[in-house]
Each structure stands twice: as structure tokens, then as C-alpha cells.
């Protein structure tokens, strides 16, 4: 079923080409969702790496202070 301009149609109501278009829209929406999830996951990884760098820099600074450098 698809709603266009507040009118709901079944697959049988649509022409063959329209059914192909609907299938393509659904595929593109799925791909879009997958890409959005990938971006979110990559942002988490970027934050994790940034935190690891921040922690390593702080650790070096603390060691330098302890050693009087």
C-alpha cells in the first residue's frame, strides 16, 4: 500500500512502472537508513579515538609532571 496525496492505493491499483518506482523508493529508503546508521557508528568510533588520544596526552603530561620535566 502507498499513500499519495492522502489517497491510499494497493499494489494492484498501480501500473507496472509505478510498482517498479515504489520498489525502488523502498530500496533507496532502506539504503538511506543503512547509510545513516553507518554515519552514526563512524561518529562513535571517531569519538572513541579522540578520547583515546586525549587520555594518552593527559597520561604523558601527568608523567612529565611526576618526573619533574
C-alpha positions as CSV (number, residue, x, y, z in Angstrom):
1,X,0.0,0.0,0.0
2,X,1.1,3.5,-0.8
3,X,-0.4,6.8,0.1
4,X,-0.2,9.7,-2.5
5,X,-1.9,13.0,-1.7
6,X,-3.8,11.4,1.1
7,X,-5.2,8.6,-1.1
8,X,-4.1,5.1,-0.3
9,X,-3.5,2.7,-3.2
10,X,-2.9,-1.0,-3.2
11,X,-0.2,-2.5,-5.5
12,X,-3.0,-3.7,-7.8
13,X,-4.1,-0.1,-8.3
14,X,-0.7,0.9,-9.7
15,X,0.7,0.4,-13.1
16,X,3.6,-1.9,-13.6
17,X,6.0,1.1,-13.9
18,X,4.6,2.7,-10.8
19,X,5.1,-0.6,-8.9
20,X,8.7,-0.6,-10.1
21,X,9.1,3.0,-8.8
22,X,7.6,2.1,-5.5
23,X,10.0,-0.8,-5.1
24,X,12.9,1.5,-6.0
25,X,11.8,4.1,-3.4
26,X,11.6,1.4,-0.8
27,X,15.1,0.2,-1.7
28,X,16.5,3.7,-1.6
29,X,14.9,4.3,1.8
30,X,16.5,1.1,3.1
31,X,19.9,2.1,1.8
32,X,19.5,5.6,3.3
33,X,18.7,4.1,6.7
34,X,21.8,1.9,6.4
35,X,24.0,4.8,5.5
36,X,22.7,6.9,8.4
37,X,23.5,4.0,10.7
38,X,27.0,3.8,9.3
39,X,27.5,7.5,9.8
40,X,26.3,7.2,13.4
41,X,28.6,4.3,14.0
42,X,31.6,6.1,12.5
43,X,30.9,9.1,14.7
44,X,31.0,6.9,17.7
45,X,34.3,5.5,16.5
46,X,35.7,9.0,15.9
47,X,34.7,9.9,19.5
48,X,36.4,6.8,20.9
49,X,39.6,7.5,19.0
50,X,39.5,11.2,20.1
51,X,39.0,10.1,23.7
52,X,41.9,7.6,23.5
53,X,44.2,10.4,22.2
54,X,43.0,12.8,24.9
55,X,43.7,10.2,27.6
56,X,47.1,9.3,26.2
57,X,48.1,13.0,26.1
58,X,46.9,13.5,29.7
59,X,48.9,10.5,30.8
60,X,52.1,11.8,29.2
61,X,51.6,15.2,30.8
62,X,51.0,13.6,34.2
63,X,54.1,11.5,33.9
64,X,56.2,14.6,32.9
65,X,54.9,16.4,36.0
66,X,55.7,13.5,38.2
67,X,59.2,13.2,36.8
68,X,59.8,17.0,37.0
69,X,60.2,17.5,33.3
